[in-house]
Amino acid sequence: MSELDVLLQRYLETRYDAAGDDEKSAFRSVLALSDTELNGYLLQRQTPSSESIARVIEHILCTTAP
């Protein structure tokens, strides 16, 4: 399992079910991103132009914080 898969799985397990429809839609958009683009966002080297994707990325990062 790749590191990206682990991050996304944690988000799914801890937040997805309680998320609203807009957040779930934004998460599906995150899943459609290329690995390179997603890496840039998750490593905070790039900022998503979409506010909804940026919020999901923030939630993903928060669910993986120690």
Secondary structure, DSSP 8 states (H G I E B T S, - for coil): --HHHHHHHHHHHHTGGGS-HHHHHHHHHHHTS-HHHHHHHHTTSS--SSHHHHHHHHHHHHHT--
